[in-house]
Amino acid sequence: MSEMHPTTQCIHGGYNPGEHNHAANVPIYLTSTFEFDSAEACAKAFAGEPEPGQTHFYSRMSNPTNEILEKRLALLEHADAAAVFGSGMGAIAGVFWTFLKQGSVIISSNRVYGCTHALLSHQLTKFGVTVEFVDFTDLKKVEEVCAKYPEISMIYGETVQNPSNDIIDIEALSKISKAHHSKLVIDNTFATPLGCNPLDFGADIVIHSATKYLIGGLCIAGCVMGSFADIAQIKSVGLKDCTGAVLDPVAAFMMLNQIETLDLRVRCMSDNATKLALFLQNHKKIKTVIATGLESHPQFELCKKYLRIPNGLITIYVNGGFNECCQIMNKFKLALRAVSLGKTHTLVNHPASMTHSSYTDDEKAESGISQNMIRISVGCEDISDIIKDFEQALEETNWKAQKKDSQ
């Protein structure tokens, strides 16, 4: 299976019908606990040396449906193993609680998902973890900050940064990470495993908010991929003992089925995003368009290096501010005013007041999260209808197009 095309892996990876009564679809194992043939077999399982056929003993640690999903995810991310969680934040917190302790230092990009930023800046610091936020598009600054500390536990960033749609240089960050003997952890949600595989560029651990592209917004989920040793530690510490953020087997089943169409959805969203971006970049009320499928992207060479498929998101800066963004968003008839991304529906979000509202005003200014920014997750609707919706929303707003606001 590892030699097959990712599209095929999305459909067949990790599952052998012959091992599950020849069911064509993955069965849902709705059970909390598992019975053993003997007390001795039970003891071996708890000691980490299970007998054949006695792998699972409690669904907080492992479940057959979840295990199939983990094998598929590991295959798609070119990893040894995977762990699934009940949410993306559960996955992120699980990794942090596993590898960070009092006195640890973590270097993070200053542009990450709002709740990740809140966890780093407002929660981990309570427990004596030092957190440094740096602009990851400036590698010199990253090196300067790293040089301040004799030991660094983790460097954390996102392949495509939220909400600015910047690209980080994973390979360069890996060299910095290795020089400081730290783990490089990459959130690959925006790129998807079909677009990028950070482990191939030197990352140690990859995280996804699986709620997004992997499960298409049907429910909440998260996952982590990496080496056998790291995933075993994450499962026993971050998942089992710290967060308890276990993925329900029904959600695992839903994700397995959604992954089967991942390639079709991602390519459709990518194509639609590029076409919508081409329309928007010529509109008089739009100041700047950042889309990974456009040559005008400030880091287009990095886009080509790291993204096999341009992502389905667009970041726009309007010629105005918060009020003008609200005017546009209130005029949509097709696009949904909602957080998240990766759904078949087109979603529009005002990061400064929504997904990244937990940033302070100073942090927003330092991270480029301005009041005139709108993030668009382009869906799978027909592109002509998406463009018409944006066209009418922009035309029906009544502010003067020449009004400017800083990006």
ROKE-599578 format. One record per residue (C-alpha): x, y, z. Coordinates in Angstrom, 1 decimal, m for minus. Layout:
N
{{X Y Z}}
...
//
This chain:
407
{{0.0 0.0 0.0}}
{{2.9 2.4 0.7}}
{{3.9 2.2 m3.0}}
{{0.4 3.1 m4.2}}
{{m0.9 6.6 m5.2}}
{{m2.2 8.7 m2.2}}
{{m5.7 8.7 m3.8}}
{{m5.7 4.9 m3.5}}
{{m4.3 5.1 0.0}}
{{m7.2 7.4 1.0}}
{{m9.6 4.7 0.1}}
{{m7.9 1.5 1.1}}
{{m5.1 2.4 3.6}}
{{m5.0 0.5 6.9}}
{{m7.9 m1.8 6.2}}
{{m8.1 m5.4 5.3}}
{{m11.8 m6.6 5.0}}
{{m10.7 m10.2 5.6}}
{{m9.7 m9.3 9.2}}
{{m13.2 m7.9 9.9}}
{{m15.7 m10.5 8.6}}
{{m15.1 m9.2 5.0}}
{{m17.1 m6.0 5.7}}
{{m16.5 m3.6 2.8}}
{{m16.8 m0.6 5.1}}
{{m14.8 m0.4 8.3}}
{{m16.9 m1.6 11.2}}
{{m17.6 0.7 14.2}}
{{m16.5 m0.9 17.4}}
{{m18.8 0.7 20.0}}
{{m17.3 m0.7 23.2}}
{{m15.4 0.8 26.1}}
{{m13.6 m2.4 27.2}}
{{m12.4 m5.7 25.8}}
{{m12.4 m9.2 27.3}}
{{m9.3 m11.3 27.6}}
{{m8.9 m15.1 27.2}}
{{m7.0 m15.2 30.5}}
{{m5.7 m13.1 33.4}}
{{m2.2 m13.8 32.1}}
{{m3.1 m12.4 28.6}}
{{m4.5 m9.3 30.4}}
{{m1.3 m8.8 32.3}}
{{0.8 m9.0 29.2}}
{{m1.4 m6.5 27.4}}
{{m1.0 m4.0 30.2}}
{{2.7 m4.6 30.2}}
{{2.9 m3.6 26.6}}
{{3.4 m7.2 25.3}}
{{0.0 m8.3 24.1}}
{{m0.7 m11.7 22.8}}
{{m1.9 m12.0 19.1}}
{{m5.6 m10.9 18.9}}
{{m5.4 m9.3 22.4}}
{{m4.2 m5.8 21.4}}
{{m7.1 m3.7 22.7}}
{{m8.1 m3.6 26.4}}
{{m9.8 m0.1 26.9}}
{{m11.0 2.3 24.2}}
{{m9.3 5.3 25.9}}
{{m6.0 3.7 24.9}}
{{m7.0 2.0 21.6}}
{{m10.0 0.8 19.6}}
{{m10.1 m1.3 16.4}}
{{m12.0 1.4 14.4}}
{{m9.6 4.1 15.6}}
{{m6.6 1.9 14.9}}
{{m7.6 1.5 11.2}}
{{m7.9 5.3 10.9}}
{{m4.5 5.7 12.6}}
{{m2.9 3.4 10.1}}
{{m4.4 5.3 7.2}}
{{m3.3 8.6 8.5}}
{{0.3 7.4 9.1}}
{{0.4 6.1 5.6}}
{{m0.8 9.5 4.2}}
{{1.7 11.5 6.3}}
{{4.7 9.1 5.6}}
{{4.9 8.4 9.3}}
{{5.5 5.3 11.4}}
{{2.4 5.7 13.5}}
{{m0.5 8.0 14.4}}
{{m2.7 8.9 17.3}}
{{m6.2 10.2 16.9}}
{{m7.8 12.7 19.3}}
{{m11.3 14.1 20.0}}
{{m10.3 17.5 18.6}}
{{m7.5 19.4 17.0}}
{{m6.8 21.3 20.2}}
{{m6.8 17.9 22.0}}
{{m4.1 16.8 19.6}}
{{m2.1 20.0 20.1}}
{{m2.4 19.9 23.9}}
{{m1.6 16.2 23.9}}
{{1.7 16.9 22.2}}
{{2.6 19.8 24.4}}
{{1.8 18.0 27.7}}
{{3.9 15.0 26.5}}
{{7.1 16.8 25.7}}
{{7.0 20.0 27.7}}
{{7.6 20.5 31.4}}
{{8.5 23.2 33.9}}
{{11.5 25.0 32.6}}
{{11.0 23.9 29.0}}
{{11.4 26.5 26.2}}
{{9.1 26.4 23.1}}
{{9.7 28.7 20.1}}
{{6.4 29.3 18.2}}
{{5.4 31.2 15.1}}
{{3.6 34.4 16.0}}
{{0.9 33.4 13.4}}
{{m0.9 30.3 14.6}}
{{m4.5 29.3 15.2}}
{{m6.0 31.6 17.8}}
{{m6.7 28.8 20.4}}
{{m3.2 27.4 19.9}}
{{m1.8 30.9 20.6}}
{{m4.0 31.1 23.7}}
{{m2.8 27.7 25.0}}
{{0.8 28.8 24.5}}
{{0.6 32.3 25.8}}
{{m2.0 32.0 28.6}}
{{m1.9 28.4 29.8}}
{{1.5 26.7 29.4}}
{{3.2 29.7 30.9}}
{{1.3 29.0 34.2}}
{{3.2 25.8 34.5}}
{{6.7 27.4 34.1}}
{{7.1 26.8 30.3}}
{{8.8 29.7 28.5}}
{{7.1 30.6 25.2}}
{{8.7 32.8 22.6}}
{{6.7 34.0 19.6}}
{{8.7 34.8 16.4}}
{{7.9 35.7 12.8}}
{{8.8 32.4 11.1}}
{{9.1 34.0 7.7}}
{{12.2 35.7 9.1}}
{{14.7 32.8 9.8}}
{{17.3 35.2 11.1}}
{{15.0 36.2 13.9}}
{{14.2 32.6 14.6}}
{{18.0 31.9 15.0}}
{{18.5 34.9 17.1}}
{{15.8 33.9 19.6}}
{{16.9 30.3 19.7}}
{{20.5 31.5 20.5}}
{{19.2 33.1 23.7}}
{{18.6 29.7 25.3}}
{{21.0 26.8 26.2}}
{{18.3 24.3 25.6}}
{{15.1 24.3 23.5}}
{{12.4 21.6 23.8}}
{{10.3 22.4 20.8}}
{{9.9 24.6 17.7}}
{{6.2 24.9 16.6}}
{{4.7 26.2 13.4}}
{{2.1 25.7 10.7}}
{{2.9 24.7 7.1}}
{{0.6 27.4 5.8}}
{{0.1 30.0 8.6}}
{{m3.3 30.9 10.0}}
{{m4.8 33.3 9.0}}
{{m2.2 35.0 6.8}}
{{m1.6 32.2 4.3}}
{{2.2 32.6 4.6}}
{{4.4 29.5 4.0}}
{{7.1 28.5 6.4}}
{{10.4 27.0 5.3}}
{{10.2 23.6 7.1}}
{{13.5 22.3 5.8}}
{{15.3 25.4 7.1}}
{{13.5 25.2 10.5}}
{{14.4 21.6 10.7}}
{{18.1 22.5 10.5}}
{{17.7 25.1 13.3}}
{{15.7 22.6 15.4}}
{{18.4 19.9 15.0}}
{{21.1 22.3 15.9}}
{{19.3 23.0 19.2}}
{{18.4 19.3 19.8}}
{{14.7 20.2 19.9}}
{{11.6 18.7 18.3}}
{{10.1 20.4 15.2}}
{{6.3 20.1 15.4}}
{{4.3 21.2 12.4}}
{{0.5 21.8 12.1}}
{{m0.2 20.7 8.6}}
{{m4.0 21.3 8.7}}
{{m4.1 24.0 5.9}}
{{m1.9 22.0 3.5}}
{{m3.5 18.5 4.1}}
{{m1.3 15.4 3.7}}
{{m2.0 15.4 0.0}}
{{m0.5 18.9 m0.4}}
{{2.5 18.5 1.9}}
{{4.3 15.9 4.1}}
{{6.4 17.9 6.6}}
{{8.1 14.7 7.9}}
{{9.8 14.4 4.5}}
{{11.4 17.9 5.1}}
{{12.7 17.1 8.6}}
{{9.8 17.7 10.9}}
{{9.5 15.3 13.9}}
{{5.8 15.4 14.5}}
{{2.8 16.5 12.4}}
{{m0.5 17.6 13.7}}
{{m3.9 18.1 12.0}}
{{m7.1 19.6 13.2}}
{{m8.9 16.8 11.4}}
{{m12.1 18.7 11.8}}
{{m11.1 20.6 8.7}}
{{m10.2 18.9 5.4}}
{{m9.8 15.3 6.7}}
{{m13.4 15.1 8.0}}
{{m14.8 18.0 6.1}}
{{m16.4 19.7 9.1}}
{{m18.9 16.9 9.8}}
{{m17.6 16.7 13.4}}
{{m14.6 17.5 15.6}}
{{m11.4 15.5 15.5}}
{{m7.6 15.7 15.7}}
{{m4.6 13.6 14.9}}
{{m0.8 13.4 15.4}}
{{1.7 11.5 13.2}}
{{5.4 10.7 13.9}}
{{7.8 8.0 14.9}}
{{6.7 4.8 16.7}}
{{8.5 6.1 19.9}}
{{7.0 9.6 19.9}}
{{3.4 8.3 19.1}}
{{3.6 5.7 21.8}}
{{4.7 8.4 24.3}}
{{1.9 10.8 23.2}}
{{m0.7 8.0 23.5}}
{{0.4 7.0 27.0}}
{{1.0 10.5 28.4}}
{{m0.7 13.3 26.4}}
{{m3.8 11.2 25.5}}
{{m4.2 8.6 28.2}}
{{m3.1 10.5 31.3}}
{{m3.3 14.3 30.5}}
{{m6.1 15.3 28.1}}
{{m8.2 12.1 27.8}}
{{m9.3 13.7 24.5}}
{{m10.3 10.3 23.0}}
{{m11.8 10.2 19.5}}
{{m15.2 8.4 19.5}}
{{m15.3 5.4 17.1}}
{{m18.3 6.8 15.3}}
{{m16.3 10.0 14.5}}
{{m13.4 7.7 13.4}}
{{m15.7 5.9 11.0}}
{{m16.9 9.2 9.6}}
{{m13.4 10.4 9.1}}
{{m12.4 7.2 7.3}}
{{m15.3 7.7 4.9}}
{{m14.5 11.4 4.4}}
{{m10.9 10.6 3.7}}
{{m12.0 8.4 0.8}}
{{m13.0 11.6 m1.1}}
{{m10.2 13.8 0.3}}
{{m8.3 14.0 m3.0}}
{{m11.5 15.0 m5.0}}
{{m12.4 17.7 m2.4}}
{{m9.0 19.1 m2.0}}
{{m8.4 19.5 m5.7}}
{{m11.8 21.0 m6.3}}
{{m11.3 23.5 m3.5}}
{{m7.8 24.3 m4.7}}
{{m9.0 25.0 m8.3}}
{{m11.9 27.1 m7.0}}
{{m9.6 29.1 m4.7}}
{{m7.2 30.0 m7.5}}
{{m10.0 31.1 m9.8}}
{{m11.7 33.1 m7.1}}
{{m8.3 34.7 m6.2}}
{{m7.8 35.7 m9.8}}
{{m11.2 37.5 m9.8}}
{{m10.6 39.2 m6.4}}
{{m7.1 40.5 m7.2}}
{{m8.5 42.7 m9.9}}
{{m11.4 44.1 m7.9}}
{{m11.2 47.8 m6.9}}
{{m12.3 47.2 m3.3}}
{{m9.7 44.6 m2.6}}
{{m6.2 45.8 m1.6}}
{{m4.3 42.5 m1.5}}
{{m5.0 38.9 m2.2}}
{{m2.8 36.1 m0.7}}
{{m3.4 32.8 m2.4}}
{{m0.9 29.9 m2.7}}
{{m2.0 29.2 m6.2}}
{{m1.0 32.7 m7.5}}
{{2.4 33.7 m8.7}}
{{1.8 37.0 m6.8}}
{{2.1 35.1 m3.5}}
{{5.0 36.7 m1.6}}
{{6.6 33.3 m1.1}}
{{5.6 31.6 m4.4}}
{{8.9 29.7 m4.6}}
{{8.2 28.2 m1.2}}
{{4.6 27.4 m2.3}}
{{6.0 25.4 m5.2}}
{{8.5 23.7 m3.0}}
{{6.1 22.6 m0.2}}
{{2.7 22.4 m1.7}}
{{1.9 19.8 m4.4}}
{{m1.6 21.2 m4.4}}
{{m2.2 24.9 m3.6}}
{{m4.4 25.1 m0.5}}
{{m8.1 26.1 m0.7}}
{{m7.8 29.2 1.4}}
{{m7.5 32.9 0.4}}
{{m6.6 35.8 2.6}}
{{m7.8 39.2 1.4}}
{{m7.2 42.7 2.7}}
{{m10.0 45.1 1.7}}
{{m9.6 48.8 1.0}}
{{m11.2 49.7 4.4}}
{{m11.4 48.3 7.9}}
{{m13.7 46.4 10.2}}
{{m16.9 48.1 9.1}}
{{m16.1 47.5 5.4}}
{{m15.4 43.8 6.1}}
{{m18.7 43.5 7.9}}
{{m20.5 45.1 5.0}}
{{m19.0 42.6 2.6}}
{{m19.6 39.6 4.9}}
{{m23.3 40.6 5.5}}
{{m24.0 40.6 1.8}}
{{m23.1 37.0 1.1}}
{{m26.0 34.8 m0.1}}
{{m24.1 31.6 m0.8}}
{{m20.9 31.8 1.4}}
{{m21.4 31.1 5.1}}
{{m20.2 33.5 7.8}}
{{m18.5 30.9 9.9}}
{{m15.2 29.8 11.4}}
{{m13.3 26.6 10.4}}
{{m12.3 25.5 6.9}}
{{m12.2 22.5 4.6}}
{{m15.9 22.1 4.3}}
{{m17.6 21.7 0.9}}
{{m19.3 25.0 1.8}}
{{m17.5 28.3 1.2}}
{{m16.8 29.9 4.5}}
{{m15.8 33.6 5.3}}
{{m14.2 34.6 8.5}}
{{m13.0 37.9 10.0}}
{{m9.9 36.6 12.0}}
{{m9.3 39.7 14.1}}
{{m12.8 39.5 15.7}}
{{m13.4 35.7 15.3}}
{{m10.7 33.0 15.1}}
{{m7.9 35.2 16.4}}
{{m9.9 37.4 18.8}}
{{m7.8 35.9 21.7}}
{{m4.7 37.8 20.5}}
{{m4.2 41.2 22.2}}
{{m4.3 44.3 20.0}}
{{m0.5 44.4 20.2}}
{{m0.2 40.7 19.2}}
{{m2.5 41.2 16.3}}
{{m0.4 44.2 15.1}}
{{2.9 42.2 15.4}}
{{1.4 39.2 13.6}}
{{m0.2 41.2 10.8}}
{{m3.8 40.3 11.8}}
{{m5.4 43.5 10.8}}
{{m9.0 44.7 10.9}}
{{m9.2 44.7 7.0}}
{{m8.4 41.0 6.7}}
{{m10.9 38.4 5.6}}
{{m10.1 34.7 5.5}}
{{m12.0 32.6 2.9}}
{{m12.2 28.9 2.9}}
{{m13.3 28.1 m0.7}}
{{m15.7 25.3 m1.0}}
{{m16.8 22.8 m3.8}}
{{m19.7 24.8 m5.1}}
{{m19.6 25.6 m8.8}}
{{m17.0 28.3 m9.3}}
{{m19.3 30.5 m11.3}}
{{m21.8 30.7 m8.4}}
{{m19.0 31.4 m5.9}}
{{m17.7 34.3 m8.0}}
{{m21.2 35.7 m8.6}}
{{m21.7 35.7 m4.8}}
{{m18.5 37.6 m4.1}}
{{m19.2 39.9 m7.0}}
{{m22.6 40.9 m5.7}}
{{m21.4 41.2 m2.1}}
{{m18.6 43.6 m3.2}}
{{m20.8 45.6 m5.5}}
{{m23.6 46.1 m3.0}}
{{m21.4 47.6 m0.3}}
{{m21.5 51.4 m0.3}}
{{m18.1 52.7 0.9}}
{{m15.8 54.5 m1.4}}
{{m13.3 52.1 m3.0}}
{{m10.4 54.4 m2.7}}
{{m10.5 54.4 1.1}}
{{m7.3 52.8 2.4}}
{{m6.3 51.0 5.6}}
{{m3.0 49.6 6.6}}
{{m2.5 45.9 5.9}}
//
